[in-house]
Amino acid sequence: DNDNDSLTDCSDLDCSTNTACIVLGPACDDGLDNDGDGLVDLQDPGCSNKNDNEEYSPPADTVDSGQQLPQSSLFFWLSERTIDTSLINGVLSALSGDHTTIGISESALALKKVDEIHLKLAGNNYKFNFNSGDGWYYADFVTPPIGVYPAYVEISFADGTFDSSSFDLNSLPYGIVRDNITGEILTDAIVRLFDADTGKLWEASSFRQQNPQLTSAGGAYAFIVPPGNYKVIAERDGYHSKETLSFVVANRIANRNLTLIKKPKSLIEVIDPNASVFENLKNISGNLGEKLLEQSRLASELFGEGVLKANQLADDPNVEQATKSIIAPSVVGASAVAVLPSLWTSVIPLLRFLFLQPILLFWRRKRKKWGVVYDALTKLPIDLATVRLLDANTKKIIQSRVTDIKGRFLFIVDSGEYILQITKNGFAFPTTLLANKKTDGEFLDVYHGELIKVTAENTVVTPSIPMEPSNKKEKVPWKIVWRGRLVVLQQVVSLLGVLGTALAFYIIPEWYIGIFLAVQIILYFGFNRFAKPKKPSGWGIVSERENKKPVGKVITRLFSKEYNKLIETKITDGSGRYAFLVGPSDYYVTFEKTGFKTEKTPDISSSEIKKEGFIGKNVALESGANQAVHPAQKLDENGNPKDGFLKFEQTKKTTEKEDKWLEKISKKGEILHKKSEKVLKNTKENKLEVKKNKMEIKQNKWIEKMKKKGETFHKKSEKIMGDKKAD
């Protein structure tokens, strides 16, 4: 504010005549004779249309065509000749009001003697001056107000001939800093420009500029810089600082518009000691609402920056390689390590389902006829199975689908011969259980890999496709227990990851923490949807017959009656609860625990299965020696148990031995834990860490020893089973 009237630059009426402060319409639509030829706007032959910003039209060239001056011979400098620039597609970009220079080398003028050279721009005539020191002609001018202007370089030679060359000048505005909500122009904001590659503050003094800059009365700032990668940080009292993503400057002008988010007052500031309790509660409530809005605005801004960054990264060929070498922060890494192994096999099919067949998301509610992929044993639908339609002759993939949560898919094909290829981790196709069957209960048109002949156009292909679990061996009880604990651990870790990252984002709302939070949420919901076992809507209870108390750690096995095949094994929880999710078929369940007689349910028909699709019958176990009755027990012609039952008995004894071993491990663990607590309690602080480490080493060695024993027991169990399964 040079004249102390509280107004600066173009806001001051004294500057209203400065060319940088005058904003006019196009020269061919302003009602003025801009080139002094007595003709106005479209009457002037220099105006091609009303949006043309130059009335002037240069005379025709009279030099030989081989001697004409090309655009490439014009050179330009910005910011008082400190930064060189060039035309981009015939356009020169410059900051409105900046001192710009154009130069022509004497050697580019066809060795002809020059009389005069002029620049005609925005109704002004700028004469070139010759510098004998370097042999160049220069013309300096102030960039006109914002807009695009035709510019003409006119050369008059001593022999009377004439030549000209033209280009367009794009006069760019300053960047403006505003309030994020009100749009109010923010004066006296501090704007700093950084080199994004080095992270250092850009050195502006060499280019006759200042860095940082204070925004003017109009909230304006701008930097004229060499080409490169930059970022801007803007700050102002009472506002959150704004840091842009890195951006590329090719036209030499860094002038991004910025918005700052206002900080609400602190709670101390809104509490009035002289006001009533009700009034202060009202103030506090309003302040908390403002803070909530503040966080939502920060999150919204973060999302916008994330979209912008994603667009930048999409075209970067180095992103994939760079991403592989980046180590995620520990909280994200911990969640990924804990959860991703359970999700990995579902990720690719899920992405295919979401992005390659989105139209099915809209059709599936309206359509009644679908193909379905299902489990041949449980009759439950299989989601995220990949179904490919192949040309039967060329084996070329014609279409590909991924089943939804109900196992559904759909192909619409033209006439021809086709086959289907189905894949899903943990399942095999075709199934041997339903070989040659065309129906399976409620499932019609059962497909086994045979040729599909289509004779009409736009035919719908919707067979029922059974798959059976591949290499599904019964897990020993301790593995089932530890698998359940692992699932709980994975869920806890993923949930803690979400909460921890959310807290970090609340304290430090940086964009990269927001991205981490999004990853955590995806991991958490992905785990609960695809890796965590589905919960049934009810339970069966296993209890003691004598006192009706629930019995935990009972081994429950679900068998298919039709195929006499083990489907699933579960262990009852501490409340004696169990349940199996199933589809429409016939089953039976066995119950086994040391100290109780083995029980077997009567056959459970499909009509008895609850509507919710689970089996959970209440069973009472009788105390006594374990007299296991297993489907594999059959007498041979001499009245002796067949070899399969003998193997089952051996397996049962091994399982009992494993239970005793687990109990022994548990007791030893308790003893070690008590010793560890005693050491920690009686040891001085300076010796605590040493003895604790020794105890941990001892515990680790013991755990490793017990793990090896467990593996030995498991191998013995598998060896006893041999090539025959117990059933």
C-alpha distance (Angstrom), angle and dihedral (degrees) to the residues before:
residue distance angle dihedral
D1 . . .
N2 3.79 . .
D3 3.81 97.6 .
N4 3.84 98.3 40.2
D5 3.81 95.3 -121.5
S6 3.86 93.3 124.4
L7 3.82 89.9 -110.4
T8 3.78 124.9 106.5
D9 3.80 135.6 -161.9
C10 3.81 114.7 -36.6
S11 3.83 92.0 1.7
D12 3.82 87.4 66.4
L13 3.84 112.9 84.6
D14 3.80 89.0 -142.6
C15 3.81 87.8 68.6
S16 3.80 95.3 48.1
T17 3.80 92.3 106.3
N18 3.80 94.3 52.9
T19 3.83 109.1 113.1
A20 3.80 91.5 -129.5
C21 3.82 89.4 59.0
I22 3.80 97.8 48.6
V23 3.80 114.6 93.5
L24 3.80 111.5 -171.3
G25 3.77 134.8 169.6
P26 3.82 121.1 -107.2
A27 3.82 112.9 -52.9
C28 3.80 90.2 -119.7
D29 3.82 92.3 57.2
D30 3.83 104.4 38.0
G31 3.83 99.9 88.3
L32 3.82 92.3 -119.2
D33 3.79 134.8 116.8
N34 3.79 95.6 -124.4
D35 3.81 98.4 174.3
G36 3.84 99.0 41.5
D37 3.81 96.2 -120.6
G38 3.82 94.8 121.9
L39 3.82 92.6 -108.4
V40 3.82 124.4 110.6
D41 3.82 129.9 -149.7
L42 3.82 114.3 -47.3
Q43 3.85 91.2 5.2
D44 3.79 86.8 70.4
P45 3.84 113.1 86.0
G46 3.82 87.4 -139.4
C47 3.84 90.4 69.5
S48 3.80 114.1 85.7
N49 3.84 93.3 177.7
K50 3.80 139.2 -14.8
N51 3.82 91.4 -90.4
D52 3.82 90.7 58.7
N53 3.80 107.8 114.7
E54 3.82 96.6 -157.1
E55 3.81 127.5 60.6
Y56 3.74 92.4 -175.2
S57 3.79 120.8 98.8
P58 3.85 118.4 -173.7
P59 3.81 123.3 -128.1
A60 3.78 118.9 -97.9
D61 3.81 117.5 -83.2
T62 3.82 115.8 -105.5
V63 3.82 100.5 -176.3
D64 3.76 120.4 101.3
S65 3.79 114.1 -85.9
G66 3.80 91.5 -114.5
Q67 3.81 91.0 55.7
Q68 3.82 98.5 51.7
L69 3.82 117.6 122.0
P70 3.84 112.0 -112.8
Q71 3.81 124.3 -145.3
S72 3.80 89.3 -112.9
S73 3.82 89.5 68.5
L74 3.82 91.5 63.4
F75 3.82 115.3 93.7
F76 3.82 127.1 -168.8
W77 3.82 139.8 -161.1
L78 3.81 131.5 -170.4
S79 3.80 134.9 -159.0
E80 3.81 96.3 33.2
R81 3.82 94.8 -41.6
T82 3.85 94.5 -55.1
I83 3.83 97.9 113.3
D84 3.78 123.3 45.1
T85 3.79 119.0 -145.6
S86 3.78 138.8 171.8
L87 3.77 143.8 -151.7
I88 3.80 117.5 -79.4
N89 3.79 109.5 -156.5
G90 3.80 89.5 -20.8
V91 3.83 93.6 -51.1
L92 3.80 127.5 114.0
S93 3.82 114.7 -154.7
A94 3.81 117.9 -153.0
L95 3.79 137.1 160.7
S96 3.79 115.5 -101.4
G97 3.81 109.6 -102.5
D98 3.82 94.4 14.0
H99 3.81 123.3 133.3
T100 3.81 105.9 -108.5
T101 3.81 129.2 -175.4
I102 3.80 132.2 -158.6
G103 3.80 121.8 -163.7
I104 3.82 138.6 -169.9
S105 3.79 125.2 -168.5
E106 3.81 115.8 -128.8
S107 3.79 88.3 -132.0
A108 3.83 90.0 63.3
L109 3.80 93.4 62.0
A110 3.83 98.5 82.9
L111 3.84 92.2 -104.4
K112 3.80 89.1 -77.0
K113 3.77 122.6 139.4
V114 3.78 110.6 -104.9
D115 3.75 122.4 -138.2
E116 3.84 100.6 -177.5
I117 3.83 139.7 -20.9
H118 3.81 122.1 -156.3
L119 3.81 136.0 -177.8
K120 3.82 114.1 -143.7
L121 3.82 109.7 -159.9
A122 3.83 132.9 155.4
G123 3.81 92.7 -17.4
N124 3.80 92.6 -49.8
N125 3.80 129.6 113.7
Y126 3.82 117.2 -144.7
K127 3.82 118.7 -171.7
F128 3.83 120.5 -143.3
N129 3.81 116.8 -129.3
F130 3.80 122.8 -151.1
N131 3.80 119.1 -125.5
S132 3.81 107.8 -155.0
G133 3.80 90.3 -167.9
D134 3.80 94.9 70.4
G135 3.82 101.9 11.3
W136 3.82 95.7 -115.7
Y137 3.81 135.2 129.7
Y138 3.84 114.7 -136.7
A139 3.82 135.2 -170.2
D140 3.82 121.8 -173.3
F141 3.80 122.7 -159.7
V142 3.79 141.5 163.3
T143 3.79 112.6 -111.9
P144 3.85 107.9 -110.5
P145 3.84 124.4 -123.8
I146 3.80 120.2 -63.6
G147 3.80 113.6 -58.2
V148 3.81 144.3 75.5
Y149 3.80 116.8 -75.3
P150 3.81 132.6 -174.0
A151 3.83 110.0 -126.3
Y152 3.81 126.8 -161.6
V153 3.80 128.9 -161.8
E154 3.82 108.0 -157.7
I155 3.82 121.8 -166.6
S156 3.80 123.0 -165.8
F157 3.82 113.5 -165.8
A158 3.83 125.9 -152.4
D159 3.82 90.5 -115.9
G160 3.82 90.3 62.8
T161 3.82 96.5 -104.4
F162 3.81 122.4 130.5
D163 3.81 134.3 -146.4
S164 3.82 134.4 176.9
S165 3.78 140.3 -175.3
S166 3.81 127.1 -167.5
F167 3.80 140.7 -159.0
D168 3.81 137.9 164.1
L169 3.80 123.2 -105.6
N170 3.82 116.2 -148.5
S171 3.82 107.6 -159.6
L172 3.82 106.7 -156.5
P173 3.83 128.2 -154.3
Y174 3.78 128.0 -122.7
G175 3.79 118.9 -99.3
I176 3.82 113.6 -100.8
V177 3.83 126.8 -143.3
R178 3.82 113.7 -148.3
D179 3.81 142.3 169.1
N180 3.81 110.2 -89.7
I181 3.81 94.3 -130.1
T182 3.81 109.8 24.4
G183 3.80 97.2 33.5
E184 3.79 88.6 -132.3
I185 3.81 113.3 162.8
L186 3.81 110.1 -112.3
T187 3.78 115.7 -142.0
D188 3.81 124.1 -165.3
A189 3.78 93.0 25.5
I190 3.81 112.1 152.3
V191 3.81 111.6 -124.2
R192 3.80 120.1 -170.3
L193 3.80 126.4 -172.4
F194 3.82 119.0 -149.5
D195 3.77 133.6 -168.8
A196 3.82 100.4 -116.4
D197 3.81 92.9 -153.7
T198 3.81 96.7 54.3
G199 3.81 99.6 23.2
K200 3.83 89.7 -132.6
L201 3.78 127.5 130.7
W202 3.81 108.3 -94.1
E203 3.81 112.0 -106.4
A204 3.81 103.2 -121.7
S205 3.81 102.5 166.6
S206 3.82 92.0 77.9
F207 3.80 87.7 61.0
R208 3.83 96.6 46.4
Q209 3.80 93.3 -105.7
Q210 3.80 137.9 110.0
N211 3.80 127.6 -116.4
P212 2.99 118.1 -144.9
Q213 3.80 101.1 37.4
L214 3.80 130.2 -162.3
T215 3.79 113.2 -135.2
S216 3.80 114.0 -113.5
A217 3.81 127.9 -123.6
G218 3.78 86.2 -80.2
G219 3.84 91.7 52.1
A220 3.81 88.8 -111.3
Y221 3.79 131.3 153.9
A222 3.80 135.7 154.8
F223 3.79 140.7 168.7
I224 3.81 127.9 -150.1
V225 3.79 106.0 -148.6
P226 3.81 143.1 166.0
P227 3.83 115.3 -98.7
G228 3.82 112.7 -75.7
N229 3.81 148.1 96.5
Y230 3.78 116.6 -57.6
K231 3.79 142.9 166.9
V232 3.81 131.7 -160.9
I233 3.81 129.8 -141.0
A234 3.80 118.1 -164.8
E235 3.81 125.1 -170.0
R236 3.78 136.2 -179.8
D237 3.79 134.0 167.1
G238 3.79 111.5 -91.7
Y239 3.82 93.9 19.6
H240 3.79 137.0 91.1
S241 3.77 111.8 -106.7
K242 3.79 115.7 -107.4
E243 3.79 121.8 -139.3
T244 3.79 116.5 -175.9
L245 3.76 125.4 -147.1
S246 3.77 113.9 -102.8
F247 3.79 113.0 -81.2
V248 3.78 136.0 -171.7
V249 3.81 120.0 -116.0
A250 3.79 112.5 -159.5
N251 3.82 100.6 153.1
R252 3.86 93.0 53.5
I253 3.84 94.8 -115.6
A254 3.84 121.6 111.2
N255 3.81 103.6 -170.9
R256 3.80 109.5 136.6
N257 3.80 117.6 164.8
L258 3.81 110.7 -119.8
T259 3.80 134.3 -161.3
L260 3.80 123.8 -159.4
I261 3.80 125.5 -154.8
K262 3.79 114.7 -131.3
K263 3.81 118.9 -125.9
P264 3.80 115.8 -127.7
K265 3.79 118.7 -127.9
S266 3.79 119.2 -88.9
L267 3.82 119.7 -104.4
I268 3.80 90.5 -107.6
E269 3.80 90.7 56.7
V270 3.84 94.5 53.0
I271 3.81 95.8 47.5
D272 3.79 110.5 93.7
P273 3.82 112.6 -160.9
N274 3.79 89.7 -157.0
A275 3.81 95.2 51.4
S276 3.81 127.3 87.6
V277 3.81 122.9 -95.7
F278 3.79 90.1 -109.5
E279 3.81 91.8 52.0
N280 3.81 91.7 49.1
L281 3.80 91.4 48.1
K282 3.78 87.9 52.3
N283 3.81 90.7 50.1
I284 3.81 92.0 48.0
S285 3.80 91.6 48.4
G286 3.80 91.0 50.5
N287 3.80 91.0 47.3
L288 3.80 92.1 51.6
G289 3.81 89.1 49.7
E290 3.80 89.9 52.2
K291 3.80 90.5 50.3
L292 3.79 90.4 50.6
L293 3.81 90.2 51.5
E294 3.79 88.7 46.8
Q295 3.81 91.2 56.6
S296 3.81 92.1 46.0
R297 3.81 90.1 52.3
L298 3.79 91.1 48.9
A299 3.81 89.8 49.7
S300 3.81 91.4 47.6
E301 3.79 90.9 50.6
L302 3.80 89.6 47.9
F303 3.80 90.8 52.5
G304 3.81 91.4 50.8
E305 3.79 91.1 50.4
G306 3.80 89.7 47.8
V307 3.81 91.3 54.6
L308 3.81 90.4 48.0
K309 3.79 91.7 48.5
A310 3.80 91.1 47.8
N311 3.80 90.0 54.4
Q312 3.80 90.1 50.1
L313 3.78 92.7 48.6
A314 3.80 93.8 46.5
D315 3.80 90.8 72.4
D316 3.80 96.8 39.6
P317 3.85 110.8 105.3
N318 3.81 91.2 -163.3
V319 3.80 95.8 56.9
E320 3.81 97.1 87.8
Q321 3.79 93.5 49.7
A322 3.81 92.8 42.7
T323 3.81 92.4 49.1
K324 3.81 91.6 55.6
S325 3.80 90.4 58.2
I326 3.85 96.3 49.6
I327 3.80 118.2 98.9
A328 3.80 111.5 -145.2
P329 3.82 117.8 -131.4
S330 3.77 114.5 -85.8
V331 3.81 96.5 -104.6
V332 3.78 92.6 55.0
G333 3.79 91.8 41.4
A334 3.81 92.5 51.8
S335 3.80 92.1 52.3
A336 3.79 92.3 45.2
V337 3.83 92.8 50.0
A338 3.79 91.1 48.4
V339 3.80 99.0 43.4
L340 3.81 111.2 23.2
P341 3.85 96.4 71.5
S342 3.80 87.6 63.1
L343 3.81 93.1 44.9
W344 3.80 102.4 39.6
T345 3.81 97.7 90.2
S346 3.83 90.3 51.5
V347 3.81 99.4 46.6
I348 3.81 100.4 77.5
P349 3.85 96.0 43.4
L350 3.81 89.5 46.9
L351 3.81 92.2 52.8
R352 3.80 90.0 47.8
F353 3.81 89.9 51.0
L354 3.82 94.3 49.1
F355 3.80 100.4 41.8
L356 3.81 107.9 25.2
Q357 3.81 99.8 45.7
P358 3.82 107.1 24.4
I359 3.81 91.7 143.7
L360 3.82 89.4 72.1
L361 3.79 88.7 65.2
F362 3.80 88.1 67.2
W363 3.81 98.5 38.2
R364 3.77 101.6 46.8
R365 3.81 96.8 79.8
K366 3.76 94.2 51.1
R367 3.79 99.7 43.7
K368 3.81 122.1 80.0
K369 3.81 100.7 -177.4
W370 3.79 114.5 72.3
G371 3.75 139.7 152.2
V372 3.80 112.9 -118.0
V373 3.81 136.2 -158.4
Y374 3.81 113.0 -151.8
D375 3.82 144.0 168.4
A376 3.81 109.2 -94.0
L377 3.83 91.5 -146.4
T378 3.81 104.7 40.9
K379 3.84 96.7 24.7
L380 3.81 87.9 -135.8
P381 3.84 118.6 142.5
I382 3.82 117.4 -103.1
D383 3.81 114.1 -136.9
L384 3.83 126.7 -157.5
A385 3.80 92.4 24.8
T386 3.81 112.7 148.6
V387 3.82 114.0 -127.0
R388 3.82 117.3 -171.1
L389 3.80 126.3 -168.7
L390 3.82 110.5 -146.0
D391 3.78 132.0 -170.0
A392 3.81 102.7 -111.5
N393 3.81 93.2 -139.8
T394 3.82 104.2 40.4
K395 3.84 97.1 26.1
K396 3.81 86.8 -135.6
I397 3.83 115.8 151.3
I398 3.82 108.6 -111.5
Q399 3.81 100.4 176.3
S400 3.79 136.8 -3.7
R401 3.81 130.3 -154.9
V402 3.82 137.3 -179.5
T403 3.81 118.0 -147.2
D404 3.81 120.1 -116.8
I405 3.80 127.3 -131.6
K406 3.83 89.9 -72.9
G407 3.81 93.2 49.9
R408 3.82 92.3 -108.7
F409 3.78 129.6 150.9
L410 3.80 138.3 161.4
F411 3.82 138.3 -155.1
I412 3.82 125.3 -170.3
V413 3.81 108.9 -166.3
D414 3.78 143.0 169.7
S415 3.80 124.6 -121.0
G416 3.78 115.2 -61.5
E417 3.81 144.2 89.7
Y418 3.79 119.4 -69.6
I419 3.79 144.0 170.8
L420 3.80 129.8 -159.7
Q421 3.80 126.7 -128.7
I422 3.82 117.1 -161.7
T423 3.81 127.4 -170.2
K424 3.80 132.9 176.9
N425 3.78 127.8 157.6
G426 3.82 110.3 -104.6
F427 3.82 95.0 17.2
A428 3.81 135.0 90.3
F429 3.80 130.8 -145.5
P430 2.98 133.5 -127.4
T431 3.80 98.9 34.4
T432 3.79 120.2 -135.1
L433 3.80 92.2 -155.7
L434 3.80 94.9 70.1
A435 3.80 99.0 32.6
N436 3.83 112.5 161.0
K437 3.82 92.8 0.7
K438 3.80 116.0 132.3
T439 3.80 95.9 -171.8
D440 3.81 132.6 37.4
G441 3.78 111.2 -172.7
E442 3.80 106.2 -73.5
F443 3.82 92.0 -0.8
L444 3.81 115.8 94.1
D445 3.82 131.8 -171.6
V446 3.81 92.8 28.3
Y447 3.81 109.3 -159.0
H448 3.83 123.4 -144.8
G449 3.80 102.1 172.8
E450 3.81 98.9 -76.6
L451 3.82 125.0 144.7
I452 3.82 116.8 -78.8
K453 3.82 114.1 -148.8
V454 3.81 117.5 -160.7
T455 3.82 118.6 -169.9
A456 3.84 102.0 174.5
E457 3.78 134.6 59.3
N458 3.82 120.4 -104.6
T459 3.80 93.1 16.9
V460 3.80 118.1 170.7
V461 3.83 114.6 -128.3
T462 3.83 109.5 -157.7
P463 3.84 113.2 151.9
S464 3.81 126.0 161.9
I465 3.80 109.2 -111.0
P466 3.83 119.5 -162.8
M467 3.82 120.8 -160.3
E468 3.77 126.6 -173.9
P469 3.80 127.9 -147.6
S470 3.80 110.0 -93.5
N471 3.82 119.7 -130.2
K472 3.78 91.1 -15.4
K473 3.81 104.1 176.6
E474 3.78 121.0 -177.7
K475 3.78 110.8 -100.6
V476 3.80 117.1 -129.8
P477 3.83 112.8 -112.6
W478 3.81 97.7 -106.1
K479 3.80 90.4 54.2
I480 3.82 90.8 52.7
V481 3.81 90.6 50.6
W482 3.79 93.5 48.6
R483 3.80 91.2 44.9
G484 3.80 88.8 57.1
R485 3.80 90.8 49.0
L486 3.81 90.3 48.8
V487 3.82 90.4 54.0
V488 3.81 90.3 52.1
L489 3.82 90.5 47.5
Q490 3.81 91.4 49.7
Q491 3.80 91.4 50.5
V492 3.81 92.5 48.0
V493 3.82 92.7 48.1
S494 3.81 93.3 48.0
L495 3.83 91.8 47.0
L496 3.82 92.0 47.7
G497 3.80 87.7 49.5
V498 3.83 90.5 56.5
L499 3.81 93.6 45.8
G500 3.80 94.1 44.2
T501 3.79 94.3 48.8
A502 3.82 91.4 44.3
L503 3.81 89.3 54.4
A504 3.81 91.0 48.2
F505 3.81 90.2 50.1
Y506 3.81 91.0 50.4
I507 3.81 91.5 51.8
I508 3.82 97.4 38.8
P509 3.84 109.5 20.1
E510 3.81 97.0 -162.6
W511 3.81 120.4 155.0
Y512 3.80 94.8 -121.6
I513 3.82 91.5 53.8
G514 3.80 87.3 52.5
I515 3.80 89.4 55.2
F516 3.82 90.0 49.8
L517 3.81 89.2 51.1
A518 3.81 90.9 52.6
V519 3.83 89.8 50.8
Q520 3.82 90.8 50.2
I521 3.81 92.3 50.7
I522 3.81 91.3 48.9
L523 3.82 90.6 49.8
Y524 3.81 92.4 48.3
F525 3.80 97.3 49.0
G526 3.81 91.5 38.3
F527 3.81 90.2 55.3
N528 3.81 93.3 47.8
R529 3.81 91.2 48.3
F530 3.81 103.0 41.3
A531 3.82 110.7 16.3
K532 3.79 107.1 31.6
P533 3.83 112.6 83.6
K534 3.79 112.9 -107.3
K535 3.78 114.4 -105.2
P536 3.83 117.9 -126.5
S537 3.79 119.8 -130.6
G538 3.82 91.7 -121.1
W539 3.79 143.7 17.5
G540 3.77 141.9 -134.0
I541 3.81 117.7 -135.1
V542 3.82 125.3 -139.4
S543 3.83 111.3 -157.2
E544 3.80 141.5 164.1
R545 3.77 113.0 -90.2
E546 3.82 93.4 -141.1
N547 3.82 102.6 50.2
K548 3.83 102.7 11.5
K549 3.83 91.1 -124.8
P550 3.83 115.4 150.2
V551 3.80 116.1 -105.6
G552 3.79 119.9 -140.6
K553 3.82 129.5 -158.6
V554 3.80 93.3 31.6
I555 3.82 112.0 156.4
T556 3.81 106.8 -126.8
R557 3.80 120.0 -171.1
L558 3.81 126.8 -167.5
F559 3.83 116.9 -150.9
S560 3.79 133.0 -172.2
K561 3.80 107.9 -122.3
E562 3.81 93.3 -155.8
Y563 3.81 95.2 53.8
N564 3.83 99.0 22.5
K565 3.82 85.6 -131.5
L566 3.81 130.2 145.1
I567 3.81 110.2 -113.9
E568 3.79 105.8 175.4
T569 3.81 142.2 -9.9
K570 3.80 124.3 -148.5
I571 3.81 137.8 173.2
T572 3.81 120.9 -134.6
D573 3.79 115.8 -117.9
G574 3.81 126.3 -124.6
S575 3.81 90.1 -77.9
G576 3.80 92.2 52.8
R577 3.82 92.4 -110.0
Y578 3.80 126.5 151.3
A579 3.80 138.1 155.6
F580 3.81 139.4 175.0
L581 3.80 124.3 -148.7
V582 3.82 108.7 -137.7
G583 3.77 144.2 160.8
P584 3.83 131.1 -131.1
S585 3.84 106.6 -53.2
D586 3.84 141.2 95.4
Y587 3.81 121.3 -80.8
Y588 3.81 146.1 160.9
V589 3.81 131.8 -155.6
T590 3.84 131.3 -145.6
F591 3.82 126.6 -157.0
E592 3.79 124.1 -155.5
K593 3.81 134.6 175.4
T594 3.78 133.8 151.7
G595 3.82 110.3 -98.7
F596 3.80 93.9 27.1
K597 3.76 134.4 83.0
T598 3.79 114.4 -106.0
E599 3.79 113.8 -105.2
K600 3.80 131.0 -157.5
T601 3.80 125.3 -166.8
P602 3.78 121.3 -131.0
D603 3.80 113.7 -101.6
I604 3.81 111.2 -68.1
S605 3.80 111.7 -143.1
S606 3.78 124.8 -153.7
S607 3.81 90.0 -107.3
E608 3.83 90.7 60.5
I609 3.80 94.8 53.9
K610 3.75 111.3 106.4
K611 3.77 117.9 -107.8
E612 3.81 89.8 -112.4
G613 3.85 88.9 64.1
F614 3.81 103.6 -114.0
I615 3.79 138.1 115.9
G616 3.79 115.9 -138.5
K617 3.80 115.0 148.1
N618 3.78 121.1 174.5
V619 3.80 110.2 -117.1
A620 3.82 131.4 -173.4
L621 3.83 117.1 -150.5
E622 3.78 121.5 -148.9
S623 3.79 118.7 -136.7
G624 3.78 116.5 -117.9
A625 3.77 143.8 80.1
N626 3.77 114.2 -25.0
Q627 3.82 104.4 -104.0
A628 3.73 99.7 -179.8
V629 3.78 117.1 -158.3
H630 3.78 109.9 -167.4
P631 3.81 131.1 178.3
A632 3.79 89.1 -118.8
Q633 3.86 90.0 65.1
K634 3.80 108.6 103.2
L635 3.83 129.6 144.4
D636 3.76 121.2 -121.4
E637 3.81 123.5 -137.2
N638 3.81 90.7 -80.5
G639 3.81 93.0 53.5
N640 3.82 94.7 -106.8
P641 3.82 124.6 128.1
K642 3.75 113.3 -95.8
D643 3.79 119.9 -110.3
G644 3.81 91.2 -103.4
F645 3.83 91.8 62.7
L646 3.80 92.0 46.6
K647 3.79 88.3 54.5
F648 3.79 89.6 48.9
E649 3.83 91.2 52.8
Q650 3.80 90.0 49.7
T651 3.80 90.1 49.9
K652 3.82 90.5 49.6
K653 3.80 91.3 52.3
T654 3.80 89.8 49.5
T655 3.83 89.5 51.5
E656 3.83 90.4 51.4
K657 3.79 89.0 50.2
E658 3.81 89.7 51.3
D659 3.83 90.4 51.8
K660 3.83 90.7 53.1
W661 3.79 89.6 46.5
L662 3.83 91.1 52.2
E663 3.82 90.2 49.5
K664 3.81 90.3 50.3
I665 3.81 90.7 49.9
S666 3.80 90.5 50.2
K667 3.82 92.3 53.1
K668 3.80 92.6 47.6
G669 3.79 89.3 48.9
E670 3.82 90.6 53.3
I671 3.82 91.4 49.9
L672 3.80 91.8 50.0
H673 3.80 90.8 46.6
K674 3.83 91.6 52.6
K675 3.80 91.4 48.0
S676 3.78 89.7 49.6
E677 3.83 91.5 51.2
K678 3.81 90.7 48.8
V679 3.80 91.5 51.5
L680 3.79 92.1 47.9
K681 3.81 91.6 49.2
N682 3.82 98.9 48.6
T683 3.81 99.3 37.3
K684 3.77 123.5 92.9
E685 3.79 118.6 -113.0
N686 3.81 94.9 -107.2
K687 3.86 91.1 54.1
L688 3.77 96.6 39.2
E689 3.79 98.1 88.1
V690 3.84 93.4 48.0
K691 3.79 95.5 52.5
K692 3.79 92.0 40.8
N693 3.79 89.9 55.2
K694 3.81 90.5 49.5
M695 3.79 90.7 51.6
E696 3.81 90.9 48.8
I697 3.81 90.7 50.5
K698 3.81 90.1 49.6
Q699 3.80 91.2 47.7
N700 3.81 91.8 48.1
K701 3.82 91.1 51.3
W702 3.79 89.9 48.6
I703 3.82 92.0 48.3
E704 3.82 90.3 49.4
K705 3.82 89.6 49.9
M706 3.81 92.3 49.7
K707 3.81 90.5 46.4
K708 3.81 90.2 55.6
K709 3.81 90.0 48.9
G710 3.80 89.0 50.9
E711 3.80 91.2 51.5
T712 3.81 89.2 49.6
F713 3.82 91.5 52.5
H714 3.81 90.4 47.3
K715 3.80 92.7 51.1
K716 3.83 90.3 48.6
S717 3.79 89.5 51.4
E718 3.82 92.6 50.9
K719 3.81 91.0 46.2
I720 3.81 91.2 52.8
M721 3.79 91.1 50.2
G722 3.81 89.2 56.4
D723 3.73 117.9 174.1
K724 3.82 93.8 -34.2
K725 3.78 123.1 76.8
A726 3.80 118.5 -135.7
D727 3.77 90.9 -107.4
